[in-house]
Amino acid sequence: MDYKNTINLPKTGFPMKANLANREPAMLAAWEKSDLYGRIQEHAKDRPLFILHDGPPYANGDIHLGHAVNKVLKDMVIKSRLLAGYQAPYVPGWDCHGLPIELQVEKKVGKVGHKVDAPTFRQKCREYAGRQIDAQRKGFKRLGVLGAWETPYATRDFRYEADMIRALAG
């Protein structure tokens, strides 16, 4: 017996199944196409400024649960500050220096001085970090984190390195 007609269910335009895995990419693409983040920042440009200094993750692998918790919580803080009347930009960044990246590159090209010279090794580290930044950026965007994803900072950028030297020198 079909009991469907014996239950008074509400009528709704929402689908019975969310199918978020299928719908989410289109929603994120619409946000990007409409420049949602840029429009929010433009609307808030004359408000008091709220800055969240976000320590950057290493650019050395896929995002994991720790990254997700970190970015989603910070995204919630930024969005709550926007709703509270502040301009709250989020500029993502990546730490592209250090042992985690070097160890991953060593697995592929060998140790400096044995199979590869130092300039080549550094270039391979830069290339590896760039690929990891691209992958992590996609992951963070899939989490719905809004930010200046097209203009991030990365510690591997020569301009960033020069700015740090100037700041520390004086």
BAFI-3210 file (N, C-alpha, C; in Angstrom, 3 decimals, decimal comma, padded with zeros to 6 digits):
// residues 170
n [1|2|3|4|5|6|7|8|9|10|11|12|13|14|15|16|17|18|19|20|21|22|23|24|25|26|27|28|29|30|31|32|33|34|35|36|37|38|39|40|41|42|43|44|45|46|47|48|49|50|51|52|53|54|55|56|57|58|59|60|61|62|63|64|65|66|67|68|69|70|71|72|73|74|75|76|77|78|79|80|81|82|83|84|85|86|87|88|89|90|91|92|93|94|95|96|97|98|99|100|101|102|103|104|105|106|107|108|109|110|111|112|113|114|115|116|117|118|119|120|121|122|123|124|125|126|127|128|129|130|131|132|133|134|135|136|137|138|139|140|141|142|143|144|145|146|147|148|149|150|151|152|153|154|155|156|157|158|159|160|161|162|163|164|165|166|167|168|169|170]
n.u [000,839|000,499|001,434|001,890|-000,043|-001,601|-000,484|-000,113|001,939|004,107|004,177|006,848|009,385|011,901|014,301|013,961|016,286|019,414|021,714|024,297|026,940|026,768|025,547|027,062|029,555|028,494|027,276|029,499|030,880|029,109|029,329|031,961|031,857|030,148|031,735|031,546|033,027|034,564|032,512|031,366|033,507|033,771|031,328|031,714|033,771|034,010|033,728|034,726|037,898|038,596|041,036|042,114|044,814|046,151|047,929|049,879|049,297|051,611|052,712|052,405|050,942|047,747|044,737|043,659|041,696|042,433|043,249|040,771|039,096|040,491|040,402|037,630|036,626|037,962|036,924|034,293|034,584|035,460|033,251|031,298|032,208|031,922|029,115|028,681|029,252|031,792|034,627|036,113|038,580|039,965|042,995|044,457|047,285|050,432|052,957|055,928|058,442|060,936|061,418|059,285|058,476|060,916|061,575|059,593|060,271|062,848|062,273|061,514|063,525|065,980|068,748|070,250|073,279|073,909|072,267|071,265|071,826|072,061|070,671|068,856|067,437|066,186|064,527|062,872|061,609|060,157|058,427|057,039|055,794|054,134|052,329|051,099|049,919|047,972|046,343|045,531|044,222|041,982|040,742|040,151|038,407|036,341|035,393|033,924|035,112|035,508|037,569|040,472|041,387|042,670|044,739|046,765|049,245|052,518|055,223|057,296|057,402|059,347|058,991|057,620|059,631|061,554|060,128|059,974|062,674|063,188|061,423|062,478|065,011|064,781]
n.v [-001,176|002,239|004,805|007,440|009,309|009,498|011,091|014,358|016,309|019,163|021,528|022,357|024,207|023,335|020,790|017,306|015,967|017,314|017,192|018,345|017,900|017,909|020,370|022,321|023,117|024,713|026,765|027,938|028,766|030,685|032,593|033,370|034,324|036,496|038,099|038,145|038,469|040,782|042,646|042,741|043,811|046,286|047,484|047,772|049,577|052,135|051,714|051,121|049,514|046,075|043,797|040,558|038,812|036,226|033,398|031,822|028,676|025,936|025,398|022,603|020,211|018,492|020,033|019,431|018,189|019,861|022,209|022,860|023,352|025,528|027,512|027,776|028,622|031,097|032,346|032,576|034,433|036,685|037,114|037,607|040,013|041,623|041,645|043,001|045,555|046,295|046,817|044,050|042,655|039,687|038,372|035,760|033,616|031,883|029,859|029,311|028,402|026,335|023,197|021,213|021,523|021,230|018,571|017,138|017,778|016,728|013,999|013,644|014,752|014,335|014,878|018,073|018,757|016,106|014,814|017,012|020,494|023,445|025,864|024,711|022,993|024,848|026,116|023,978|023,633|026,026|025,634|023,333|024,365|026,246|024,600|023,355|025,532|026,222|023,910|023,914|026,376|025,875|023,960|025,448|027,332|025,625|025,067|027,270|029,573|032,962|035,325|037,239|035,630|035,724|037,435|036,611|036,390|035,062|033,518|032,902|034,747|037,163|039,875|039,889|038,776|040,826|042,929|041,966|041,968|044,717|045,578|044,339|045,374|047,949]
n.w [000,000|-000,754|001,184|000,850|-000,027|002,205|004,074|005,224|003,784|003,709|001,010|-001,038|-002,777|-002,587|-003,264|-002,335|-001,784|-001,056|-002,659|-002,542|-003,300|-006,036|-006,596|-005,339|-006,743|-008,852|-007,425|-006,155|-008,423|-009,372|-007,333|-007,764|-010,406|-010,119|-008,624|-005,791|-003,361|-003,970|-004,396|-001,852|-000,383|-001,654|-000,996|001,723|002,022|003,270|005,923|009,411|009,835|010,143|010,832|010,405|011,265|009,699|010,188|007,769|006,079|005,516|002,212|001,309|000,639|000,403|001,660|005,018|007,795|009,946|008,600|007,478|009,731|010,853|008,758|008,261|010,756|011,001|008,753|009,563|011,649|010,215|008,487|010,416|011,476|009,244|009,091|011,415|010,795|009,895|007,707|006,496|005,239|003,732|003,154|001,768|002,448|001,983|003,435|002,094|002,596|004,146|005,910|005,478|002,752|001,425|002,074|000,689|-001,951|-002,062|-002,082|-004,693|-006,407|-005,227|-002,889|-002,246|-003,844|-004,250|-006,307|-007,517|-008,118|-005,967|-006,953|-008,819|-007,139|-005,415|-007,280|-007,995|-005,555|-005,433|-007,606|-006,764|-004,443|-005,667|-007,080|-004,910|-003,634|-005,539|-005,431|-002,715|-002,588|-004,222|-002,604|-000,250|-001,306|-002,026|000,475|000,936|001,797|001,699|000,046|-000,989|-003,274|-005,710|-005,375|-003,425|-000,757|-000,793|000,766|-000,887|-002,896|-004,495|-004,040|-001,596|000,028|-000,163|001,037|003,668|004,393|004,285|006,301|008,588|008,626|009,293]
ca.u [000,000|001,224|000,988|002,268|-001,234|-002,300|000,259|-000,206|003,286|004,130|004,636|008,032|010,154|013,209|014,367|013,983|017,696|020,181|022,704|025,279|028,153|026,514|025,130|028,061|030,444|027,774|027,080|030,792|031,169|028,265|029,948|033,166|031,456|029,546|032,731|030,882|033,968|034,877|031,333|031,247|034,556|033,435|030,214|032,171|035,036|034,036|033,485|035,950|038,641|038,911|042,035|042,449|046,120|046,037|049,192|049,666|049,670|052,671|052,243|053,040|050,052|046,315|044,184|043,156|040,684|042,968|043,128|039,351|038,621|041,164|039,908|036,192|036,434|038,401|035,948|033,122|034,926|035,478|031,877|030,550|032,656|031,239|027,720|028,666|029,480|033,195|035,275|036,930|039,177|040,752|044,026|045,080|048,715|051,065|054,354|056,564|059,814|061,103|061,683|058,233|058,520|062,187|061,511|058,777|061,039|063,948|061,751|061,369|064,731|067,191|069,323|071,109|074,685|074,065|071,648|070,793|072,530|071,219|069,689|067,808|066,621|065,330|063,503|061,918|060,814|059,216|057,416|056,222|054,955|053,105|051,288|050,375|049,075|046,806|045,468|044,934|043,276|040,743|040,117|039,585|037,236|035,270|034,839|033,104|035,865|035,618|038,798|041,163|042,087|043,481|045,878|047,275|050,682|053,258|056,559|058,259|057,417|060,516|058,531|057,347|060,925|062,161|059,379|060,370|064,029|063,052|060,757|063,368|066,232|064,683]
ca.v [000,000|003,501|005,696|008,808|010,152|009,566|012,002|015,749|016,877|020,535|021,717|023,216|024,228|022,747|019,362|016,434|015,694|018,533|016,953|019,420|017,582|018,289|021,772|023,221|023,770|025,760|027,874|028,600|029,434|031,887|033,569|033,883|035,089|037,760|038,783|038,357|039,027|042,155|043,488|042,920|044,743|047,614|047,997|048,048|050,324|053,313|051,289|050,898|048,355|044,944|042,951|039,286|038,349|034,776|032,711|031,028|027,259|025,516|024,992|021,300|019,060|018,765|020,509|018,374|018,649|020,999|023,381|023,184|023,980|026,821|028,489|028,003|029,463|032,460|032,879|032,960|035,674|037,767|037,382|038,219|041,407|042,305|041,850|043,947|046,903|046,578|046,333|042,947|041,926|038,486|038,128|034,479|033,520|030,572|029,785|028,499|028,106|025,426|021,779|020,372|021,598|020,659|017,108|016,631|017,926|015,757|012,684|013,594|015,107|014,000|015,889|019,101|018,377|014,719|014,629|018,299|021,642|024,285|026,696|023,854|022,526|025,963|026,302|022,865|023,940|027,085|025,023|022,467|025,234|026,825|023,581|023,142|026,717|026,085|022,851|024,350|027,460|025,224|023,335|026,475|027,893|024,624|025,191|028,478|030,672|034,113|036,079|037,767|034,432|036,004|038,277|036,178|036,575|033,817|033,876|032,641|035,874|038,010|041,150|039,623|038,626|042,159|043,688|041,472|042,468|046,152|045,735|043,912|046,180|049,155]
ca.w [000,000|-000,849|002,254|000,514|-000,128|003,490|004,945|004,792|003,738|003,191|-000,365|-001,065|-004,015|-002,333|-003,571|-001,164|-001,527|-001,308|-003,720|-002,440|-004,065|-007,429|-006,697|-004,760|-007,728|-009,587|-006,497|-005,997|-009,701|-009,426|-006,433|-008,416|-011,591|-009,681|-007,794|-004,508|-002,386|-004,381|-004,163|-000,397|000,042|-002,191|-000,194|003,086|001,959|004,143|007,302|010,194|009,351|011,021|010,186|011,040|010,792|009,568|009,928|006,561|006,122|004,600|000,880|001,134|000,624|000,349|002,925|005,889|008,739|010,694|007,731|007,317|010,968|010,953|007,775|008,425|011,947|010,686|007,806|010,360|012,354|009,227|008,050|011,524|011,552|008,134|009,487|012,537|010,295|009,617|006,492|006,993|004,121|004,023|002,151|002,095|002,219|002,125|003,840|001,050|002,985|005,257|005,781|004,880|001,288|000,982|002,179|-000,419|-003,193|-001,992|-002,481|-006,150|-007,174|-004,492|-001,999|-002,836|-003,878|-004,696|-007,624|-008,036|-007,530|-005,104|-007,675|-009,387|-006,021|-004,989|-008,312|-007,849|-004,358|-005,819|-008,475|-005,916|-003,612|-006,540|-007,325|-003,658|-003,432|-006,425|-004,910|-001,453|-002,903|-004,676|-001,439|000,630|-001,988|-001,916|001,827|000,987|002,399|000,802|000,239|-002,168|-003,743|-006,901|-004,979|-002,126|-000,570|-000,609|001,229|-001,969|-003,826|-004,264|-003,473|-000,184|000,687|-000,082|002,045|004,991|004,661|004,590|007,600|009,661|008,599|009,832]
c.u [000,888|000,644|001,254|001,060|-001,997|-001,624|000,169|001,186|003,240|004,642|005,806|008,701|011,542|013,201|014,436|015,416|018,490|021,151|023,790|026,538|027,994|026,225|026,203|028,984|029,757|027,563|028,390|031,188|030,354|028,835|031,156|032,814|030,898|030,514|032,127|031,817|034,286|033,728|031,131|032,266|034,271|032,329|030,687|033,366|035,118|033,795|034,801|036,589|038,859|039,873|042,240|043,779|046,119|047,406|049,008|050,019|050,885|052,040|052,843|052,084|048,601|045,833|043,633|042,177|041,161|042,898|041,666|038,812|039,196|040,536|038,421|035,925|036,837|037,455|034,689|033,379|034,859|034,056|031,054|030,945|032,045|029,802|027,595|029,030|030,925|033,550|036,254|037,505|039,889|041,710|044,713|046,570|049,212|052,514|055,041|058,006|059,820|061,173|060,556|058,265|059,791|062,168|060,697|059,543|062,208|063,499|061,712|062,683|066,030|067,710|070,213|072,561|074,930|073,545|071,259|071,575|071,533|070,240|068,539|066,868|065,677|064,209|062,441|061,035|059,768|058,083|056,475|055,266|053,835|051,976|050,449|049,456|047,817|045,820|044,780|043,921|041,934|040,004|039,463|038,362|036,061|034,634|033,964|033,800|036,008|036,910|039,348|042,032|042,966|044,688|046,388|048,725|051,296|054,681|057,624|058,353|058,582|060,119|058,254|058,663|061,598|061,457|059,770|061,765|063,974|062,435|061,696|064,638|066,029|063,961]
c.v [001,244|004,475|007,166|009,752|010,275|010,528|013,408|016,390|018,297|020,562|022,696|023,138|023,629|021,268|018,541|016,046|016,935|018,377|018,021|019,142|017,975|019,785|022,761|023,859|024,890|026,989|028,651|029,345|030,715|032,977|034,209|034,771|036,457|038,605|039,137|039,004|040,488|043,105|043,752|043,944|046,163|048,265|048,448|048,997|051,519|052,971|051,198|049,565|047,329|044,048|041,700|038,840|036,827|034,189|031,748|029,560|027,013|025,092|023,627|020,118|019,484|019,291|019,312|018,989|019,851|022,290|023,825|023,897|025,391|027,855|028,788|028,878|030,911|033,120|033,332|034,269|036,848|038,121|038,014|039,686|042,223|042,632|042,843|045,365|047,277|046,221|045,269|042,154|040,667|038,261|036,820|034,494|032,106|030,734|028,800|028,152|027,010|023,966|020,969|020,366|020,946|019,139|016,500|016,698|016,948|014,372|012,538|013,822|014,757|015,172|016,856|018,631|016,952|014,537|015,940|019,436|022,538|025,166|025,878|023,371|023,624|026,207|025,208|023,081|025,004|026,508|024,137|023,307|025,853|025,853|023,347|024,320|026,604|025,058|023,293|025,466|026,860|024,601|024,344|027,130|026,923|024,641|026,433|029,660|031,782|034,864|036,573|036,654|034,685|036,879|037,875|036,627|035,198|034,191|033,598|033,810|036,796|039,349|040,997|039,516|039,990|043,013|043,258|041,974|043,947|046,361|045,382|044,756|047,548|050,268]
c.w [000,000|000,173|001,949|000,504|001,187|004,471|004,369|004,877|003,201|001,754|-000,339|-002,426|-003,841|-002,698|-002,282|-000,796|-001,913|-002,476|-003,722|-003,243|-005,526|-007,573|-006,247|-005,802|-008,507|-008,701|-006,324|-007,268|-009,831|-008,516|-007,101|-009,607|-011,201|-008,848|-006,432|-003,488|-002,714|-004,123|-002,673|000,083|-000,442|-001,356|001,194|003,144|002,906|005,614|008,081|009,784|010,454|010,259|011,030|010,446|010,850|009,266|008,766|006,755|005,232|003,287|000,569|001,237|000,565|001,699|003,695|006,890|009,560|009,896|007,652|008,554|011,087|010,027|007,960|009,655|011,674|009,693|008,544|011,108|011,386|008,789|009,172|011,698|010,418|008,518|010,643|012,098|010,022|008,176|006,981|005,823|004,600|002,865|002,527|001,794|002,426|002,529|002,904|001,373|004,038|004,884|005,150|003,348|000,771|001,036|001,047|-001,740|-003,214|-002,424|-003,996|-006,899|-006,467|-003,674|-002,764|-002,747|-004,325|-006,118|-008,288|-007,365|-006,785|-005,882|-008,279|-008,286|-005,550|-005,997|-008,223|-006,618|-004,673|-006,663|-007,665|-005,066|-004,445|-006,825|-006,069|-003,344|-004,279|-005,880|-003,621|-001,674|-003,333|-003,497|-000,515|-000,006|-001,914|-000,531|001,974|001,631|001,363|001,098|-001,074|-002,757|-004,960|-006,576|-003,599|-001,940|-000,369|-000,234|000,175|-002,948|-003,483|-003,639|-001,976|000,585|000,867|000,970|003,457|005,358|005,025|005,977|008,748|009,737|009,230|010,098]
res [m|d|y|k|n|t|i|n|l|p|k|t|g|f|p|m|k|a|n|l|a|n|r|e|p|a|m|l|a|a|w|e|k|s|d|l|y|g|r|i|q|e|h|a|k|d|r|p|l|f|i|l|h|d|g|p|p|y|a|n|g|d|i|h|l|g|h|a|v|n|k|v|l|k|d|m|v|i|k|s|r|l|l|a|g|y|q|a|p|y|v|p|g|w|d|c|h|g|l|p|i|e|l|q|v|e|k|k|v|g|k|v|g|h|k|v|d|a|p|t|f|r|q|k|c|r|e|y|a|g|r|q|i|d|a|q|r|k|g|f|k|r|l|g|v|l|g|a|w|e|t|p|y|a|t|r|d|f|r|y|e|a|d|m|i|r|a|l|a|g]
***
